[in-house]
Each structure stands twice: as C-alpha cells, then as structure tokens.
Amino acid sequence: MFTHTHQPNNIVSQTTVPNGNLSSATTAKPSPSSSSNGITVAFDISRQANRWMKSSAATVLIQRCKASFMWGEGLARCVIAEYAKFCCLKARMGDFNTQAMVPPDLILNMWHAHYLDSMSYIVDIKAICGSDQTYLHYNQYALFDPTTMSQRVASTKIAVRALFASDIDVAVWKY
C-alpha cells in the first residue's frame, strides 16, 4: 500500500505558451507575462476543478478508487486533484484523443476508473474542464504504444511543468 501525506494547495498558475499548442510548449520556457505571438493560459483549479472535487460525483470516484486500488483517503484526494489538472491540461492543449500526453500510473488508474462510469464521466469532464464542448477520449491503445510512449511522457512532463510550475504533487506525477 502506498502512503501519501502531501496536501495540494491549488494555486492559480499562469504562464504563456507560444501559439497555444503542444509542439510549441515542448520548446517554450514558462513566462509569467503574455507575448505578442503567444496566448496566456491560466489554470484556476479552485474555480472549476475544485468545485467538482467537492461534488458527490468526485466522492463516488474517490470511493471507487479506494476500493479498487486499496488507496487511503489522503492518497485518493491527492490523486483526484492531480487528475483534475491532467484533464484540464489535455483540454487546454487540445489532446482529446490521447495522441500527445499520457498520465503517470496513479492518474491513469483514476482515469480508467472514471471512464468506466461513462454517464458520469461525460458530465464530470465538462465540469472539470469548464466547457460543455470537452470530451477526453480514453484511448488505451495510444496509451500503451511502445513506439511513442517515451515521447508522450516527455511531452506531458514539459507541459505540466510549463502550465503548473511547482503546483503539482511530484509523488503522484512519478512515471
């Protein structure tokens, strides 16, 4: 069993990602100010994802993960906070079909448990990402493609650092 004590602080992180796409994000350095050729990407976890994390739907997902993976309450709550960030990240970067980013195992387990409850998943992803137009496909074949896995992990790490800076739980984001 994995013991986890970190409490996420849900700080608003802001950075500029030139052109707003992942390929640019892989070479861009985070900057707190906007540039003439970039867009400012702001993640306010406390507004959209944090609201969802306090919902009964999030409580159900936490309970499902605790039972399925034998997680403690603290770990499940930390993973759900990082899972919400991962969902927001994928939506903001336009990775709706799991072509560019892949989560670490703890987040992947929660994502899989969430996706299996398809009716709740559809509603919850919209709430987490703050858009009625968002749907994140769980493409298990893309997730486990050995020829592209290392590039997806690298792209995910770069995007997470660029968009969330130090506001991540490194134990949950361990690959």
C-alpha positions in Angstrom: 0.0 0.0 0.0 1.2 3.5 -0.9 1.2 6.1 1.9 0.9 9.7 0.9 0.7 12.8 3.0 1.1 15.8 0.6 -1.8 18.2 0.6 -2.3 20.0 -2.7 -2.5 23.8 -2.4 -4.5 24.6 -5.6 -2.7 27.8 -6.5 -3.6 29.7 -9.7 -0.7 29.2 -12.1 -0.3 31.3 -15.1 2.2 31.0 -18.0 2.5 31.9 -21.6 2.6 29.2 -24.2 3.5 30.5 -27.7 0.9 29.6 -30.3 -1.0 27.6 -27.6 -0.1 24.2 -28.9 1.9 21.3 -27.5 4.6 21.3 -30.1 5.4 24.9 -29.1 5.0 24.1 -25.4 7.7 21.5 -25.7 10.3 24.1 -26.5 8.9 27.1 -24.7 10.1 28.3 -21.3 7.3 29.3 -18.9 6.8 33.1 -18.7 4.5 34.9 -16.4 3.7 37.5 -19.0 2.0 37.4 -22.3 3.9 37.9 -25.5 2.8 39.3 -28.9 2.9 35.8 -30.5 1.6 33.8 -27.6 -1.5 33.3 -25.5 -1.8 33.4 -21.8 -3.0 30.1 -20.3 -4.4 30.3 -16.8 -5.4 27.4 -14.7 -7.7 28.3 -11.9 -8.1 24.9 -10.2 -10.0 26.5 -7.3 -12.8 27.7 -9.6 -13.7 24.8 -11.9 -11.9 21.6 -10.9 -12.0 22.4 -7.2 -15.8 22.9 -7.4 -16.1 19.5 -9.0 -13.7 17.8 -6.5 -16.2 18.8 -3.7 -19.1 17.2 -5.6 -20.8 13.9 -4.9 -19.5 12.7 -8.2 -15.9 13.2 -7.1 -16.7 11.5 -3.8 -18.0 8.5 -5.7 -14.8 8.3 -7.8 -12.7 8.6 -4.7 -14.6 5.8 -3.1 -14.3 3.6 -6.2 -10.5 4.2 -6.4 -10.1 3.5 -2.7 -11.9 0.2 -3.1 -10.3 -0.8 -6.4 -6.7 0.1 -5.7 -6.7 -0.1 -1.9 -5.8 3.6 -1.6 -6.1 5.5 1.6 -8.3 8.7 1.8 -5.3 11.0 1.6 -3.8 9.4 -1.5 -7.2 9.3 -3.3 -7.7 13.0 -2.6 -4.2 13.9 -3.8 -4.7 11.9 -7.0 -8.1 13.4 -7.7 -6.5 16.9 -7.5 -3.8 15.9 -9.9 -6.2 14.0 -12.2 -8.3 17.2 -12.5 -5.1 19.1 -13.5 -4.3 16.4 -16.1 -7.8 16.7 -17.6 -7.6 20.5 -17.7 -4.1 20.2 -19.3 -5.3 17.8 -22.0 -8.3 20.0 -22.8 -6.2 23.2 -22.9 -3.6 21.6 -25.2 -6.3 20.0 -27.4 -5.2 16.4 -26.8 -8.7 15.0 -26.9 -7.7 11.6 -28.4 -4.6 10.8 -26.2 -2.2 11.4 -29.1 0.2 13.7 -27.2 0.1 13.2 -23.5 -0.1 10.2 -21.1 -0.6 10.3 -17.4 1.5 8.6 -14.8 0.2 5.3 -13.3 -1.8 6.8 -10.3 -3.6 9.3 -12.5 -4.1 6.6 -15.2 -5.7 4.3 -12.7 -8.1 7.0 -11.6 -8.8 8.0 -15.3 -9.6 4.4 -16.1 -11.9 4.0 -13.1 -13.7 7.3 -14.0 -14.1 6.4 -17.7 -15.7 3.1 -16.9 -18.6 5.0 -15.4 -19.4 6.5 -18.8 -22.5 8.5 -18.0 -20.8 10.3 -15.1 -17.6 10.7 -17.0 -19.2 12.7 -19.7 -20.8 15.2 -17.3 -17.8 15.3 -15.0 -15.2 16.1 -17.7 -17.3 19.0 -18.8 -17.4 20.2 -15.1 -13.7 19.6 -14.5 -12.6 21.4 -17.7 -15.2 24.2 -17.6 -16.6 23.6 -21.0 -19.6 21.9 -22.4 -17.6 21.1 -25.5 -14.9 19.0 -23.9 -14.7 15.2 -24.1 -11.4 13.4 -23.4 -11.3 10.0 -25.1 -9.6 7.2 -23.1 -7.6 5.6 -25.9 -6.0 2.6 -24.3 -4.2 1.6 -27.5 -2.5 5.0 -27.8 -1.6 4.9 -24.1 0.4 1.7 -24.4 2.0 2.2 -27.8 5.7 1.4 -27.0 7.0 3.3 -30.1 5.6 6.6 -28.9 5.3 6.2 -25.1 8.6 7.9 -24.3 7.7 11.0 -26.4 4.3 11.2 -24.8 5.8 11.0 -21.3 8.3 13.7 -22.2 5.6 16.0 -23.7 3.4 15.5 -20.7 6.2 16.4 -18.3 7.1 19.5 -20.2 3.5 20.7 -20.5 2.8 20.0 -16.8 5.9 22.0 -15.7 5.1 24.8 -18.1 1.5 25.2 -17.1 1.5 24.3 -13.4 5.1 25.2 -12.4 5.6 23.9 -8.9 1.9 23.4 -8.1 2.0 19.7 -8.7 2.3 16.7 -6.4 5.6 15.1 -7.6 4.7 11.8 -5.9 1.5 11.5 -8.0 3.3 12.6 -11.1 6.0 10.0 -10.9 6.4 7.9 -14.0 
